[in-house]
Amino acid sequence: MKNYHIITFGCQMNKSDSERVSKFLEESGLKESSASEADLIIVNACSVRQSAIDRIRGKINNVKKEKGKPVTVITGCLLEKDKKEMQKLFDHVLKIEELPNWPLPILEKRKGERFTVKPKRCGPSAYIPIMTGCENFCTYCVVPYTRGKITSRPSKEIIDEAKEAIERNHKEIWLLGQNVNAYNGDMSFPDLLKEVNKIKGDFWIRFTSSHPKDLSDELIDAIKKCGKVTKYLNLPIQSGDNEILKKMNRPYTTEDYRALVEKIRGEIPDITLSTDIIVGFPGETEKHFRNTVNLFNEISFDMAYIARYSPRPQTAAYSLKETVSESEKKRREKLLEELLKESNMEKNKNYKGKEVRVLVMKRTKKGFLMGKTEKYKNVLFKGKDELVGHFTKVRINECTSWGLKGKVVKK
């Protein structure tokens, strides 16, 4: 084997794992290539939704048709049921946590677990896992079964990795965990934020994901006072109805959530909030859904990641009878998306004529540069490739529901 290609599905944690796989392969003598030229194809998978598993099946079949017979590996977040199915499609089904000891002849063997492998980073963002696993057992979620119990990395290891990323000119540090608020290393998560904030350099700090039950006053204070921590927070609600939240095993009420949002906005008035919502959970009636709509309108999120409920094996909700048709799930999803679209348009209008600092992420297929503001707003503008990976000032002259457009402010 000479060349490899990695296909990544899922969240930022999977992206971070793929960076470590890439570095490990290159230290073993392989070179990254396109899928059509690769001798080794690795799929970093996600079992969170059935749709992702279906896409993996289609993707690997297409790759085999185009390439012939490369060595194929699947790893990542995989339920036991999905592992058994994938054994029929892939040459190897390997655990990501055992990366240094993968049984491929071409690879060097070394002791340790995946975090001892340094990542091959691409782009301006450095994704740094601070913990893995989850013990909340939300009834719809596979993470406790694919990632296991909470394991937190030592703070020094995290801080050193962040320092190295900044020295390599990365401009954004993402601290990752299935529930970063539950980080239980040798210091609290708010204290970890403060330590990363002390690192010298011009960069932003972001983190995901946060569970409302664990978002403390200390964390709110750290976000408020740490200058490098962006004033953007993803705070999943999942449903706006208390009965559905209880069925989901989400240990808070909508009243608790509203009070928490009020507290956050009281301390950090200019913060932007995003959330996660599942529509069509078993037993969700129109009345339940309307409660979600009402909360959605009341809180006025800056962004929402809306998903249709997908039953997954091993989860508690898998045994529940589905009561919402797929067409009705799509209707509810679309309704929330339309509300978000209207709300975003009104908020984005406030940016028109203003100058914003943008971290330039990439060039799009249509030829624009795309970047993110500190508040995680998308910005499109014309500019030179040399701006990618750097901060620049952009004057906003056009607003859409999903982002901003503007021109680079000449120095």
Secondary structure, DSSP 8 states (H G I E B T S, - for coil): --EEEEEE-SSHHHHHHHHHHHHHHHHTT-EE--GGG-SEEEEEEE-SSHHHHHHHHHHHHHHHHHHSS-EEEEEEE--HHHHHHHTTT-SEE--GGGGGG---TTS---SS-GGGS-----SSEEEEE-EE------TT--HHHHT-S-EE--HHHHHHHHHHHHHTT--EEEEE-TTGGG--SSS-HHHHHHHHHTSSSS-EEEEE---GGG--HHHHHHHHH-TTB-SEEE---B-S-HHHHHHTT--S-HHHHHHHHHHHHHH-TT-EEEEEEEES-TT--HHHHHHHHHHHHHHT-SEEEEEE----TTSGGGGS---S-HHHHHHHHHHHHHHHHHHHHHHHGGGTT-EEEEEEEEE-TTS-EEEEETT--EEEE---GGGTTSEEEEEEEEEETTEEEEEE---
